[in-house]
Every structure is written in structure tokens, then in C-alpha cells.
Amino acid sequence: MDLGSIFFILALVTLTALYIAKPLFERRSFAVSQIEHDLSTLMAERDHVLNALSELDFDNSLGKIPAEDYPMRREQLVQRGADILRQLDALQGVRTSDAASARVEDAVQPDDELEALIATRRRARQEKSGGFCPQCGGAVVQSDRFCPKCGAAL
């Protein structure tokens, strides 16, 4: 190797090290306003309530929750979710009219026909399920002769 190649490699290593170390030398801090913090907190609570509501519905479908406790718990979660959505709207500056608010309240009330239709479709979908592939563990349907994921014969 000649001297020029050594200097070129040394310069390249130095520039690479400076580029990698650049974030360590910069002292930037990202300040978050109180409104952004509150908005983030409310969004996290909203997601938590939605997850809790879906878990409650799933547990009810499995029969883990007593039938007399389910409506009360579901109503509490729905009310908590509606409160969080109102707070989010207030923070985001969205004004809702009384008519829109009434429509939202009507929408969150459980509709027996809709719930029955959803339950029927879930049962139909579960009946079509053929289980899982013994090779890869992927979901298969009863009519499948080969696994759609790995191609193994069923």
C-alpha cells in the first residue's frame, strides 16, 4: 500500500466516526407542550378502554364473566370511552353540537339485532376453520388440502 491509500482510508474512517458520533455531541432536547402531553395521555387511555372493551366482549363470549355482571361492566367502559372522546374533542378544538352528541350516545348503545348478527357471523367463521397446520402452525380452512403458508399437505 502506498502512503496515499493509507491517508485516504484514515480520512474515510475519521469521517465515518464523526458521522456516527454526531448525535452524541448534539445537545438537542425536544420539549413537549402540556397540551401534547395531555393529548397523548388521552389517546393512550382511549386505546386502553378499547382493548378492555374487546377483552370483556371476548371473555363474555367464552362465558368467563357472569351474565349479570357483563352489561354493567360494558356500560361502565362505554361511558369511560365516551368521556375520553369528549375530552379529546375538547383538546383538539372540535365542537360537537347537541344533535351530534345525541347521535354518538345512540351509537354506543348496544343494538341487539346487530349483536346477534355479529355472533352469527363469528360462529359461521369458526365453523369454517380447519385448525392449524401441523408443520408451521398457520391457520387453515376445512376445504384446504395444502397449507397456504408453507405448502405442506394436510
Buried (B, 14 or more C-beta within 10 A) or exposed (E): EEEEEEEEEEEEEEEEEEEEEEEEEEEEEEEEEEEEEEBEEBEEBBEBBEEBBEEBBEEBEEEEBEEEEBEEBBEBBBEBBBEBBBBBBEBEEEEBEEEEEEEBEEEEEEEEEEEEEEEEEEEEEEEEEEEBBEEEEEEBEEEBEEBEBEEEEB
